[in-house]
Structures are given as structure tokens and as C-alpha cells.
Amino acid sequence: MKKVFMIFSLLLLTVTLVMSQTVQISGTVTGQDDGLPIPGVSVSVKGTTLGTLTGADGKYSLTVPPRATTLTFSFIGMKTVDEAIGGRSVIDVVLEQDLLNLDEVIVTGVAAGTPKKKLAVSVERVDENRIKEVYAGSASSALQGKVAGITVINTTGEPGSAATILVRGATQITGSQAPLIILDGAIMEGTLGDINVDDIESIEVVKGASASALYGSRAGNGVIAVTTRRGNLLTEGKSEVIVRNEYGMNSLAKKYNLATHHQYQLADDQANFPYTRYKGVTYPANYPGYGNVGVSGSRSIKPDQYLDNPYARLYDHEAEVFPGSNFFTNYISVGSNLGKTNFLISFENNRQTGVVAETDGYKRNSFRLNVDHRLSPKLTLSASNLYVKSTTQDPGGANYYNGGVFFNTLLIEPDVDFKGVNPDGQPYLFIPNIWQDEQENPIYNLWKIEDFTKRDRILGTYSAKYNLSHSINLEGKYAFEYSLSDLTSYSPYDTWSRGGEGPVYSQGEYYRSSRADFSQNFQATLNFNRKFGEFNTRAKLSYLIEKETYKSHTATGYDFSLGGVPSFDAIAGNKSLTSYQDEIIAKNYFAILYLDYKDKYIFDGMYRYDGSSLFGSEARWNPYYRVSAAWRITEDIHIPDVQELKLRVAYGTAGQRPAFADQYEVMAISGGLTSKSQLGNKNLKPSLSKEWEVGLNLDFFNRFSFELIRSETNTTDQILAVPLPVQYGGWPSQVQNAGSLNSKVWEASLNAAVVRQTNLSYNVGFIFDRIRTKITKLTVPPFQTGPQGQEADKCFYIREGEVFGAMYGYKFVRSLDELAQQLGETDNISNYVVNSDGYVILKGTEGTTSEKAIKKLDEEGALWYGKTGDSNPKFKLAMTNNLSYKGFGLYALLEWKNGGDIYNKSAQWLTRDDRHGMMDQYGKPDYLKKTLTYYKTFYDVNDFNDFWVEDGSYLKLREISLSYTVRSAALNNIFNGFVKGVKFSILGKNIWTLTNYSGYDPEVATTDGTQYFSYDFMGYPNYRSFAASLELKF
């Protein structure tokens, strides 16, 4: 392998440029619409690495070698122009606006920067303007509705959480579906949740194994590449200051349908008291309506079991716990181009408070410094630096299995006052309802318990590029990322908790966890760019080494000896300490070659060889490759009114690495004793994705741009824990390559410049995708799983031949024909009817306590258990609208998801505690009323059944903005040119959702497999936001 790279290196190095003389070319670049000069236009010699930028007056001057034949002029938002030199020394160029971004340049996953129209693989670029139509809280949410084939879902509304991004179909049965993140050309280990949107220049999405093969064993889930702003695009000698302030409000977009009536018998004197008095219960004099002091007896259910009796008072618990809050962002950047040196410095202060009471949410401060310096015509140095300091307060939403904030808010009966006082005077009575002693006051825990994470994150990328000749350059790049997290949870001594005889002091708990992750990589690259006659050639040869070290220390203590001292020295009870450390090293070699002939016929090929300490000792090295080709038909054949028609095909491979411990023998330690946990596997390999892709690109009428893509991915060698028989020496399981997934994807996009006038424009864009993923091979027994792997959420069934994301459970009979198939010989179908809810019941029981839905049976007479739902949508469609009139702009993003089931565990638990709104019978006619027993049948003691499978379809107004940009002429008159730009915007996110789903929001689940495991259980709800933004440029 090394010999191949050495030979390739020698071939590149021997192709040198001999310069016997040079030619000086100069000129001016202007815009077609207004004839004004355009500063910052890139002017490059085609087939070389030579180039320059136009100045403030649109003029340029460039020394070119004698063999040069063509100059390329490119600028963001303008159509690229290739101008033949033809012996001229003065070349003036007029650029036309590129309303559909047909000439945008792609830099990720390719040999060198390549116009999208010359790509043979799928890479989508989202530029700064599209990203910042409505400012997202972080870069992870900025792609929503903008790229076909990817799914971006805010699975939780918790402030500071990163959105889930999935590229095309699933590639992992049990592992992460998250794509590889590249920041300023370097691999990033963390999420995009800390990256602020104001700093971003563009985001490129590398879709599928055929495009992401360049990144080998880390790119099976695709690649997201973020490029941040620098000073290089400014006019030489100019500086720019941007100040932006945003202030807004969050509010709960929807409330749950909860019961406001109950099934209990009321006391005869109920009307004389301000609180709910139950028959059979004795209350003390001057009872305040909460607490259990002096209360005796028990309440009893009415004989009819209808939830139609009123509570004496009603509190809006959702409004109390989710009151909404304000959020803001302050941002400033200073950029400058000094000729040989350009830089950008920025600072951001971000506060995202969410909607939960008594919490600070998420606080983030970030500082960025990007610098480029040209030491000589041949040597350029670059540096990208980012420091982020953040604090996140956890509202406890993840603790719903033990009763958490969202859990208790919905389950506590509505006549309970959360603002009652504890016996010691603390606010927010801990157990506010004597009839629900398992439900804690959610506001008390938010007020009392400190639960937060502080994180410091530093990222740096440093590179040097040296031009060996006009065609060859050598680049070295070093990048590192250091993340230090400190998790603290502190419950003081006098924190109330549940005891055997009622609430007692917990005596406190203290938890601290420190986690340090340091990753670094170094990459050496030889780049080649030259034109041979009619052939344009770009090549890259690269070596990359990666190293990551992770350490964590966790300490837990119970029972403080005194209050007010959050220290382990003050712990009188049990203490425990755990630690963990791992180190990962990888070495990678890769080469890529791009050829095009006359800009018509395009070929792209690459090969990569990865070695990683995560692979088994007998499978340390794994190869990846790609071949792709494209034919630009309109460069060969003239088709009236068609500017571009391209057919392309690609085949490539990429992988996903195992986790650190997967290849090793693992022993469990408990109480000083060890036991076998996992057998090692020296043959463990990364999963392997093989993808075919065919694409068509069509630009026509100078107004429309259309793309259609069909891809199919087979991901083999799935990394799964396989149960072992007893003959394996008592080892219960081993991680093996034991399954395959197949994904078939259709993607389409259409962009149209509907109106193009001097002061008026309207652009519209549509993106569509349809994804089908199936488990084609499974060499382990079928198993159930869920988003968190808890027994309570394992409603998703993994078996060979099944779609990935299938829900399994019991089923209730809905038709008499269905029931007839399972009736015994002594029974008769005439004894049954379909009730008003559409379920088969015994005739004559409707509206009585005997009314119950009937479960389906299988052929053997046992309860039927099978497929009840599918999380996968039939298709997704998004529509963007951009209307501009003079200085006014209107932007709106609509998203439609058709299909995709959700298991609503929240609703099932609400039924357990008699809180679901469907159980409320007040105001219903008698013939439609249902009893408590009837609904408990569907609760089914938490067993999974089809009653709780809901359609997750929705139509959502995701984003909207109305802006006004003050024109430069007006600014010159007012501020004498000091202020270069003023933009005022009104922004909205998650404005409106049309859905039949009964939960807070149809975007649910808690992991990055959310599209496939749509499961809703008491999570932090997504919320609506409105904001005002003011941006000033100096």
C-alpha cells in the first residue's frame, strides 16, 4: 500500500511547471444589473492554483504563466464566467446574478473546489443567506427544510440540546445514526449544539456512502461540513464590523388534552367549600385545601364510573410549570483584509431559557479568531480558533421513569395548588395531593435541586499551504478539540423526599462528574491542479492520523452531616467513586482523482485505507473507495431553453467504527467480585455501507433548477451484541458483525425564480424525499428495542425481513369479521357489536362498567402479537418562500411529513392515572359515555398495544421572517457612510402545526435514531418562539 502512495507522489512531483516568461493581465469586473464594480471577485487561472481578488473598485491584476488559456471569475451569488485569454492583456468581465445558485462551488468530499454543475456525487451547499433567514439557536438546527434526503428533528425542546440530523436512510441497527461533523476542514468530535449561526459562512451536506467515501470508516452516516467566516472575502484594505442583537419570547405551542372532571363521589356539603371534598373523608376545621394533616378516610368511585364530577377549583398546571420566558443573543464580529493578512474576530453571548419555571436553561459565550497570512507568494498560513463556555441546567426531564418534571405536571390532578407551603416553611408543597402520594410537586424540585453542567470547549485548526509550482501545493493541517464538562447535582440536607410514612428530609445527595475529551489530528496533503489540453485534472494525496483520549471521574455521596455545605467532606453516608479512560488512534491514507474532458465528461475516483485501534486485532485495516461519472449533455447537444442537463452515476463505500470496548473481553465488578460480561472479538470490523446513486440535474428557462436522485445503500457487518451458548465458557455475549440494512431513497428538489424584476423578486423552493429501510439480514435472535433501551420503551421489533422502525404489540378487534375468525364454537357473532369508538364489545354493555374492548387472538387462540405501526413517513416535503420588494423581505418555510407512526406512551400513562382528556365524560350524551374500566382496558398495565399508536403526520410553519434592509443610498445620506448596513427583522419559529397527533408535538424521541424510533414519553416539549433582530454593519 505504501508503495502505491510513493509512486503516486513521485508522479505528482515530477509534473512541474517551467516558467520561461509570464504575462500580466488586468481588468474590471462589474455587475449586469447596475453596472457597478464588484469587489472581492475571485479571479483564477484555470488549471492552476494561481488567483487573486478584485479591489474596492472592481479592478484586478494577475500574473499568469504563458501556457494559461482561461481565466475564471466567480463570486457568491453570481454566475461563474470562464473567459478565454486569447493573447489579451486587459479583460473586463460582466457578472450576472445567479438567483438559483447554479454556479456554487463545493469543497467537501472532492479533490478540490468544484462547481456543483461539475459534480458526479451528491453534495448540497447551504449558503450564509439561507442559513440566516431565521437564526437558529445553533448550527445543528440551521439545515431544517433546506436539503432533500436529510431529516433534522428537534427531539426535545431542552435549551442547548443539539438537533438530530439523519442523512438518507438508517445505516446502524443499534448504533448512532449521526453524521460525521467537519468544522473548517477538520474533524470535530462534539456536536454542533455549541456552534453559533452568526459565524457560519456555509454548510455542505455530503450525502451517502458514494459521496462520503473520502472520509472512510467515519462517514457511513454521511458528512456535515461547516465553514466559518473569515476576512478573505472583504475588499483589500477594508474592514467590516457586524453587530447583531436578538431578543425574543418562548411559549408552549400546545397544551395536552387533560381531564378536568373526576369519577369520585362528592361530599354533600361540597358547595360550601373552596376545595374538593369527597364523600367518606373527614377534614379538619380550617383545612387549607392541601396537605394531609387531620385528613382521614378514603374517597370512593361512583357506581357509574364516569369522570363527570367537577373539581371545586381548577389550576392550569402547564401554565405554572411552563410559563415561557425570554431569550436573547448579542453578537459582534470584526473582519479585515489587509492584503497579506486577513482576520475575523467574533464574540457571542447567547441565552436560551426555554419554557420551564425556576430554570436558567442554557447560557453560552463563544469567542472566535480566524486568521490567514500570506508569508510569501508561495506560503500561506491559516488558523481557526474557537472557545465556547456554556452552562446548562437540567430540568430533570430524563427522570420520568422515577417521576420527573414533565411526568408530574401532567399526572397531578387539576385541583391541586402547587404553591402550598411545606411544614418547614419551604415553598411548593412537596406532595401537593394527598391522593397521589407518588407524584411530587414539579416546581419544588426545580426550585430546590441544583442540577447543571458547565462545559469549556476549545477547538483549533492550523494549516500551512506551500505552492511547489503553479499546479502543485503541499498542505499540512493540525487540529485539536478539548472539551471539559463538569456535571453537578446537589440536593441539600433539607430536601423533601418520599418516605414510608410520608414526606421526610432526604438528608441530601451530591453528585459530581468530570469528563475530559481531547482529540487531535494531523493531515498532510499533496494537491495537484492542471489542465492538459482539453483535460482538467485535480488530484489529492493525503495522510491523516487521529488520536483521542477520554477520561471521566464520577463521585456520588448520600446523607449530609449538616446542611448548606455541598462538599463530599460533609457526607456522612455512603460514598462511591468511579473512573474511566480510553484512548483511540487511527491512521488513514487516501487518494482522489478528478478528470473532466472539455467540461463535458466527468470522472471521479478515490481510494482510502483506514487503520484504527477500534477494529479487532485481525481486522485492523479496511479499504474504502469511490468511482463516479457524469455527462453534461447540454455541453454536447444544444437543447432550446435548457441551460444544464446532466446525468451522473456513482458507487462508493464508507463505514462506521465500533465503540471502544466492543472488541475486548469485559469483566463486570460488583462488591469486589468479578464476573464475565463480554467475550472479546479480534475479528470485529467496522460496518460497511455500499451505495449506488443515479442523479439527474436540469436547469431550464433561466428560472428553474431541478434535481432527481435515486440511491440504494446496503450496510453490512452491523455491530451487534450476540448472545452466546453456554459452551463459550460462561461468556453471555460477544459483539459481532451480525446483520445488514438496506435503504432505498428518492430525493427531488426544485428551485424557481418566479419573479425577477429590479425591485421585486420571488423565489420558491421545494425539496422531497422518500426513504425505505429494511433489515435484510440478522444473525442474532429477533429482539425488541427502543430509543433509550429501557424495558418500558421497547416497542420496536428488530427481525430479518422487517422494516427498520416497525412497532410491535397487542391489538384490539375493530370489526365483527375480524372477531368471527377467533370465536369459539359455542359463541355467536350476534352477541357482539361495534361501539361508538370503533371497537368490538359484548352487546348490551355499551356505557356500562362491563364494556371492554376485545383483544385479537392468533390461530392458536393465544393473544396476537405483531406489527402495529411503522415510524417511517411515506414522504417528506418542504417549501421555502423568499419574497423581496425594495428593502423588504418575507421568508417562510413550510414542512409536510406524510405518515410515520408514533407510540404515545405519555397518553398511556395519563390513562393509568385517570388524567387523559378522552376519559372526561362531562357534557357527553349518555349513549356516548364510557366508564373508567373501559379506558383501563386500553391502558393494559403498560403493555404495548395498537390503541396508543398515532399518526405522526403534520404540516408545520417551521420558520418565518419579515425584514427590512435600509438601502446604502439612504445610509449615506443619514450617517455619511459610517453605517454600511441596517437590517431589522421579526422572526418566528415553530409558529403553527396542523396535526392529528394528540401529544405536544409530532417531533418526538430522545436519540439520533428518532426517525425510526418515534416514541413519546414525557419529554421536554418543543415550543414556539418570536423574536426581533437588529443587525448593523460598519
Secondary structure as UniProt FT lines:
FT   HELIX           2..14
FT   STRAND          23..31
FT   TURN            32..34
FT   TURN            39..40
FT   STRAND          42..45
FT   TURN            46..47
FT   STRAND          51..53
FT   TURN            56..57
FT   STRAND          59..64
FT   TURN            66..67
FT   STRAND          70..74
FT   TURN            76..77
FT   STRAND          81..84
FT   TURN            86..87
FT   STRAND          93..95
FT   TURN            99..100
FT   TURN            102..103
FT   STRAND          105..106
FT   STRAND          114..115
FT   HELIX           116..118
FT   STRAND          123..127
FT   HELIX           128..131
FT   HELIX           139..141
FT   TURN            142..146
FT   TURN            148..149
FT   STRAND          150..153
FT   TURN            159..160
FT   STRAND          164..167
FT   STRAND          180..183
FT   TURN            184..185
FT   STRAND          186..188
FT   HELIX           192..194
FT   HELIX           197..199
FT   STRAND          200..206
FT   HELIX           208..212
FT   HELIX           213..218
FT   TURN            220..221
FT   STRAND          223..228
FT   TURN            232..233
FT   TURN            236..237
FT   STRAND          239..252
FT   STRAND          261..262
FT   TURN            268..269
FT   HELIX           270..272
FT   TURN            279..280
FT   STRAND          281..282
FT   TURN            285..286
FT   TURN            293..294
FT   STRAND          296..297
FT   TURN            303..304
FT   STRAND          309..310
FT   HELIX           317..321
FT   STRAND          325..337
FT   STRAND          341..352
FT   TURN            357..358
FT   STRAND          362..374
FT   STRAND          379..393
FT   HELIX           397..402
FT   HELIX           405..411
FT   TURN            414..415
FT   TURN            418..419
FT   TURN            423..424
FT   TURN            434..435
FT   TURN            437..438
FT   HELIX           442..448
FT   STRAND          450..467
FT   STRAND          472..491
FT   TURN            493..494
FT   STRAND          496..499
FT   TURN            500..501
FT   STRAND          502..505
FT   STRAND          509..532
FT   TURN            533..534
FT   STRAND          535..558
FT   TURN            563..564
FT   HELIX           568..570
FT   STRAND          575..597
FT   TURN            598..600
FT   STRAND          601..612
FT   TURN            613..614
FT   TURN            617..618
FT   STRAND          621..632
FT   HELIX           633..635
FT   TURN            640..641
FT   STRAND          642..656
FT   HELIX           660..663
FT   STRAND          666..670
FT   TURN            671..672
FT   STRAND          673..679
FT   TURN            682..683
FT   STRAND          687..700
FT   TURN            701..703
FT   STRAND          704..716
FT   STRAND          719..723
FT   HELIX           726..728
FT   TURN            729..730
FT   STRAND          733..737
FT   STRAND          739..756
FT   STRAND          760..778
FT   STRAND          783..785
FT   HELIX           791..793
FT   STRAND          796..798
FT   TURN            800..801
FT   TURN            804..805
FT   STRAND          806..810
FT   HELIX           816..820
FT   TURN            821..822
FT   TURN            825..826
FT   HELIX           829..831
FT   STRAND          832..834
FT   TURN            836..837
FT   STRAND          840..842
FT   TURN            843..844
FT   TURN            846..847
FT   TURN            849..850
FT   TURN            859..860
FT   STRAND          866..870
FT   STRAND          873..885
FT   TURN            886..887
FT   STRAND          888..899
FT   STRAND          901..904
FT   HELIX           905..912
FT   TURN            913..914
FT   HELIX           917..919
FT   TURN            922..923
FT   HELIX           926..928
FT   HELIX           932..939
FT   HELIX           940..942
FT   HELIX           946..948
FT   STRAND          949..951
FT   STRAND          954..966
FT   HELIX           968..975
FT   TURN            976..977
FT   STRAND          981..995
FT   TURN            1008..1012
FT   STRAND          1015..1016
FT   STRAND          1023..1033
//
